[in-house]
Amino acid sequence: MREYESLQSNAETLDIHLPKISKDLVESFGHDPAGVTGATRRLRSWQAVEDISHRIQRQRQTFSKFMGSYDQELPPAGCILDKYIVDLLEQLEALKHHSENIASGSDAVAILLKSVQEVEGQVKTEYNKTVAYASVVYPQVRLSPSF
C-alpha cells in the first residue's frame, strides 16, 4: 500500500491517472481487524468474535468500494510511454532524412572531387610541359618543386 501511495504521488509527474486512496482504505491496511483492541477486550466470548467479524466485514466493504471506484477510473488505454515512443520515432525519422540528405550531398561532393582530380592531373601535365620547355629556352628558369 505504501508503494501504491508513492507511485500515486509520482504519477502526476509521469502523467499517469491513478485513483486516489481514501483514508479508510489506508487505515484498513494499517491494522489487522482480528487484532484485540480495547473495545474487544471488554467483550466476552461470542461478542468478541462478532466484533472481529464486523471489523473484517467493514474492511472488505472498504476494499470493495475502492475496487469499484478503481474500475470507474481506469487509465486511458495504452502505455504511458506511447507519447515518448512516438516522439522518439519522429526524431529518428527526421534523423533518417538528414542522413539521406548528407549521403546524397556526399555523393555529389565525391563526383565533384573526381572531376577536380581529373582537371588537376591535366593541369599538372600541362604545367610540367611548360616548365620543361621554359627551362630549355630560358636556362635561368629551373624546375620548381612539384605540387
Contacts in CASP RR format, 6 or more apart in sequence:
PFRMAT RR
TARGET T0000
AUTHOR 0000-0000-0000
METHOD contacts of the structure
MODEL  1
MREYESLQSNAETLDIHLPKISKDLVESFGHDPAGVTGATRRLRSWQAVE
DISHRIQRQRQTFSKFMGSYDQELPPAGCILDKYIVDLLEQLEALKHHSE
NIASGSDAVAILLKSVQEVEGQVKTEYNKTVAYASVVYPQVRLSPSF
1 21 0 8 1.000
1 25 0 8 1.000
1 26 0 8 1.000
1 29 0 8 1.000
1 30 0 8 1.000
4 18 0 8 1.000
4 21 0 8 1.000
5 21 0 8 1.000
5 26 0 8 1.000
7 18 0 8 1.000
8 18 0 8 1.000
8 20 0 8 1.000
8 21 0 8 1.000
11 17 0 8 1.000
11 18 0 8 1.000
14 80 0 8 1.000
15 80 0 8 1.000
15 83 0 8 1.000
16 75 0 8 1.000
16 80 0 8 1.000
17 73 0 8 1.000
17 75 0 8 1.000
17 76 0 8 1.000
18 73 0 8 1.000
18 75 0 8 1.000
19 66 0 8 1.000
19 69 0 8 1.000
19 70 0 8 1.000
19 73 0 8 1.000
21 66 0 8 1.000
22 62 0 8 1.000
22 65 0 8 1.000
22 66 0 8 1.000
24 62 0 8 1.000
25 62 0 8 1.000
25 63 0 8 1.000
25 66 0 8 1.000
28 58 0 8 1.000
28 59 0 8 1.000
28 62 0 8 1.000
28 63 0 8 1.000
33 52 0 8 1.000
33 55 0 8 1.000
33 56 0 8 1.000
33 58 0 8 1.000
33 59 0 8 1.000
34 52 0 8 1.000
34 55 0 8 1.000
34 56 0 8 1.000
35 52 0 8 1.000
36 48 0 8 1.000
39 51 0 8 1.000
40 48 0 8 1.000
40 51 0 8 1.000
40 52 0 8 1.000
43 50 0 8 1.000
43 51 0 8 1.000
79 85 0 8 1.000
124 146 0 8 1.000
124 147 0 8 1.000
128 146 0 8 1.000
131 141 0 8 1.000
131 143 0 8 1.000
131 144 0 8 1.000
132 143 0 8 1.000
134 141 0 8 1.000
135 141 0 8 1.000
135 142 0 8 1.000
135 143 0 8 1.000
END
